[in-house]
Amino acid sequence: MEVMRVLHMNKGNGETSYAKNSTVQSNIISLGRRVIDEALKKLMMRNSEISSIGIADLGCSSGPNSLLSISNIVDTIHNLCPDLDRPVPELRLSLNDLPSNDFNYIFASLPEFYDRINNNKDGLGFGRGEGESCFVSAVPGSFYGRLFPRRSLHFVHSSSSLHWLSQVPCREVEKEDRAITADLDNMGKIYISKTSPKSAHKAYALQFQTDFLVFLRSRSEEMVPGGRMVLSFLGRSSLDPTTEESCYQWELLAQALMSMAKEGIIEEEKIDAFNAPYYAASSEELKMVIEKEGSFSIDRLEISPVDWEGRSISEESYDLVVRSKPEALASGRRVANTIRAVVEPMLEPTFGENVMDELFERYAKIVGEYFYVSSPRYAIVIVSLVRTG
């Protein structure tokens, strides 16, 4: 699988598009707002004399969420400046995603974005009005590598992106006294599960560690000392990588695929060959890689549970939720649409465009039945980092 080519959300504004099915990601952005505000306040207090601030949103995607994060950042900086008795700085806002991202959707949204911040900023010079103090640009490319000039960034944000890997993991095998890479032995699954071999667990963990290390090293070159970075993504609260919160959405999707294979609609060999370029990391894994890389210190790290529709949940009451069968099936359909908007471009090259409607109809039914007997959740990892030195 060429991850750089297929890792993009469903484009456009249709019923299966990311633009129409990204409420979960929007809720995750809102969940991290408090941590972002706190990090920006510390940044602004430490850099009171800087007149131009570099800001990057990595993995911006497209649709209504693509400008939400930078809108929040602009609002926070605007609100902080009077309290800190300082002028509003020039803001250099960079939106990053892979080249396959639908940047045209973002560009078409920019006039409305500029109008909003000009109208809301009381003449303080934001946007493309008088003063021209807010400049937005797009930077296509993988964040698992350098994207920006050295020491050009003061604040970096990324939401719902770092659980995606740079490539599908491979396992090492011994052949003729040397180690070579081979496809994962993960029959009937598309992600690690309780029945996956330990070699698959190890390969996924190693791929995440390798990718996250490269991510941190790249940002360490691009950020100024004292710069701040806030990352939020799907992770897990347990050391076990096969807990339901970290992998069960993939388990149910594999069940839908296998049901089609049993009826001869798709080939089972294609399921065996497909593995998702995804990993839900634990806080312990994050800390290990951050310490190994050495350029950042952790200012805050927290894990927040949300349900599969992206709503924050209370640990005390969530397991007591009782849904009627129609409510559960409706939730299943919404979850299936959300997952489809994200993973369909990855699945199509292997299984074919013509089976996608059938696949996600089955998936919606399976998820709905699961909602009826369980209360599925994700674990959202939110970490705030400081560039040391």
N, C-alpha and C positions, 0 to 999 in steps of 0.2 A: 504493500500500500504506500503510495506517495503522499505522505501526510501533508506536505506543503500544498499539494494540489486539492485534496479532498476535505481538508479541515476548514470548512467555512459553513456558516449557517445557511439555511434555505433563503434564497434571495427573493426580492420583490415584496409585494404586499398582498399575496394571495392567502387562501385559507390555511395552507400548510407552511406559510412563511414564518421566519423568525420574528419579523415585525409584528405579526399577529399572535405569536405564541412565546413571548419572552417575559411574562409576568414574574416567574420564579427568579430570573436573573435581576429584574428590577428590584424585587424584594431583598435580594442579597446585597445589592448596592445600598439600599436604605439601611440594612442591618449594620453595615460598616460605617455609616455616616458619622456616628459619634467618635469613632476612633480616628477617622480622617480629620474631623474638626479639631480634635485634640492635638494631632500631629502638626497640622497647619499652624495652630497657635504657637506651639513651641518653635516651629521653623521661623515664623514671623518675628517672634521675640528675640531670637538669636541673630537674625539677619535684618535688623532694623534699618540699616543704611543701604541695602541693596535696592536698586531702582528697576532692575529687570530680573524676573524670576522665570526659570525654565521648568515646565511642568509636562509630564508625559502620562498618558493613559494607555497602558499596554493591553492589547487584546480587546479593543474597543467594539469590535463586531459592527453590526449595522442595525438599522431600525430605531425605534424610539429611545432605546437605552444608550445609543452610541454617544449622544451629547449630554446624557443625564449626569454622568460623573463629573465632567468638566464644568457643567452648569453649577453643580453643588460646590465645587472647589472655588469657582469664581464668586459665588454668593458668600461663602465663608470668608474669603480674603477681604471682600468688600466690607463685611460686617466687623471684621477684626481691626481694620485700619483706624477708624475713629477711636476705638478703645485704646489702641497703642499710640495714638497721637502721631501718626505718620501718614504721608501721602500714599495713595494707591499706586503700587508698582506697575510697571509694564509686565504683561503676562504673555509668555510664549507657550502656547498650548499645542502639544503634539499628540495626534491620534495615531496609534499603531495597531496594525493587524497584518495577517498574511496577505500576500499579493492577490489571492483569490477572493478576498473580502469584497463586499459590495460597497465600495467607497463612494460610488455615484449617489447612493441614497443619502449618505452623510453630507456630501457637497450640496445636494438639493435642500437640505435642512438648515444650512448655515445662515441664510438671510433671516429666517425666523429666529434663530439663536441670537444673532447680533441685534435684531430689533428688541428682543426681550431684555437682554442685559443693558441695552442703551436706555430703554424705558424705565428699568428698575433701579438704575444706579445714581439717580439724583444729580446728573451732570458731572460725575466724577471721572468721566473719560474712558469708560469701558466700551468695548465693541468697535465698530467701524464708524463711529460718529466723531465728534470733536475730541481731539486728544489721541485717538487711535491707539489705545493702550492694551488691546486684547487681540492677539494674532493667532489664528488657528491654522495648523498645517497637518497633512497626512504623511505618515512615514511607513510605507509598506515593507514588511520583512519579518523574519522570525525573531522573537525576543530571546531565543536561545542563541545569542550572538550579539555583537555590537550593532547599535542602531544610531547612536548620537555621538557628537564630538566629545572629547575628554572634558570633564568638569563643566558640562553645559546644563545639567539638570539639578534643580533644588528639591523637587518633589516628584515622586513616581507613584502611580496608582495602578492596580490591576485587580479586576473582579471577574470571577467565574472563568478564569483562563488557565491558571497554572496547574490544574488537574489534567490538562492535555499535554501529552508527551511529544517530543520531537520526532519520534518514530515508534513503530511497533517493536516491543522488546524481542530479543533473540536469546536463545539459550546457548551455552558453551558445551561442546561435546569434544571428546578426545578422539582423534583420528591420526594414526601413524605418528604417535608420540607428540602430537601438537594439538592445541585447542583451536577449534574452528567454531563459527557461529552457525546455528541452524534454527529453523522455525520452532516455535513452542509446541510441545506435545500437550495439547489442551482440548482433547476430543469432546465434541458436543457443546463446547462453551465458547463464548466470545470475550470473556474476561475471567480473571481468576475467581475461583469459587472454592467451596469446601472440598470438592472432588478433584480439583486441579492438582497436578503434581507439585511437589515442593520446588522443583526447578523453575516452574512458571512463576511461583510466588517470588523466588529469588531474582528472576530476570526482570520482573516488573519493578521491584524495589530498587534494583541496581540502575535501571533506566531512569527512574525518577531522580535518584541521587545524582547521577551524571548530569542530567538536564538542569536540575536546580542549582548545582554547583556552577555550571556555565552561565546560567541566568544571573547569579549573584556576582560572578567575576565580571561579567559584561557591565552590569549596573555600577559596580565599584569604580570602573574606569570613567563612566559617564556622569557620575554624581559628584557634587562638591562635598568636601568634608562638612559634616553636620547636616547634610541633606537627609530628607525623610522619605520613607517608602512604606505604603500601606497595601497589603496584599490580602485578598479574600478569595477563597476557593473551596471546592468540595474536598473534604478530608474525612478523618475518622477520629473518634475519641478513644478507641481501643488499640492495643498493640496488634490484635488479630486483623489481618487484611481481608478476611472473608466474612466479617460481620455484616448484617443486613444493611446497616446504615452506609456502608462503603461500596457495596457491590450488587445489591439485590435488584436494582433496576435493570442491570445487565443480565442477571440470572433469568428474569422474566422475559426479557427480549429473546434470549437464547431458547427459552421454552416455545415462544411463538414461532421461531425459525424451525425448530425441530419438529413441531407439529406439521409444518408445511413440507418438511423433508419426508416425513412418514407417508404423506399423501402423494409424493412424487412431484410436487410443485417446484421445489428447488433441490439441489444435490447436497446430501449430507457432507460430502467431502469439502464443499465450499464453506460450510459452517466450521468444520475442523480447521480450515486454513485461515479463517478470519479471527483476528484478535484486536480489540479496541485499543487505540493509542491513548490510554487514560490511566490515571492512578490516583487513588484517594490516600493521601499521606497522613501519618500520625504526627502529633506535635513533637514526639521524640525524634522522628526522622528529620523534621524541619530543624530542630535545635542542633542535631548532629552535623548537618550540612552547613548551617550558618556558622557554627564554631569552626568547622574545618576550613571554610573559605576565609574567615577571619577579618573581613572588611566591615562587617555590620554588627551592631549589638541590638538585642531585642528590647524594645521599650514596652511592648504589650503583646501578649499572645492569649487569645481566648477561643473557645469552641462553642458555637451556638447551634442548638438543634432547630431545624425547620422541617415542616412536613413536605411531602413530595409536591405540593402546590406552592411551596415557598413561603408559607406563613410561619412566623415565630411561634414556638410552642412552649408550654409550661410542662416541665418534667412531672409535676405533681398531678396534673389533670389530664394530660394527653392520652394516656393509656385507657382512660375511662370513656373516651369518645365512642359513641355508638352511632353507626350510620345505617340508614335504611338501604335496602338493595338498590333502589333507583339512585339514591345519593352516591353510593359507592361506585356504581357504573358510570355516573356522570363525572365523578372525580377521575376514574380510570381513563375516560376519553380525554379529559383535559391534560392529564399527565402524558398520555400517549402523543397528543399533539405537540406538547412541549419537547418531548424527547425526539420526535420525528423532525422537528424544525432544526435540531442540532445534528443528529446522526445520519439522516437520510443521505446526504452527499457522500458519506463514508461507505454506506451499505450498497448504494447503486452500482458502483463498478464491479462488485463481486456477485451480487444476487440479481441485478437487473432492475431497471426502472419499472418494468411492467408488473412486478410483484409487490411494490411498495404499499399500495392501497390495501391489499389483502393482508400483508404483514402487520400493518398498524391497526387494522380492524381487529385482528386476533390479539394483538398486544393490548389494546384498549380493554378488551373483554377480560383478559388474564389479570391486568392491573386492577380493574374494577372488582373482580372477585377477591383479589388480595386485600383491597381496601375494606371489603365487607367483613373480613375475619382478622384484620391486623391494622396497625397504625404506623405505616412506614414513614421513615424520617431520613433526612440527610444531616450530616454534621458539617457546619460551615466553619472553617478555620479562618480567623482574622489575625494577622500579625502586623505589628508596626515596628519598623526597623530604622535605625539611625546609622548613617555612614560615618564610621569612626575615622580618626586621623585628622 
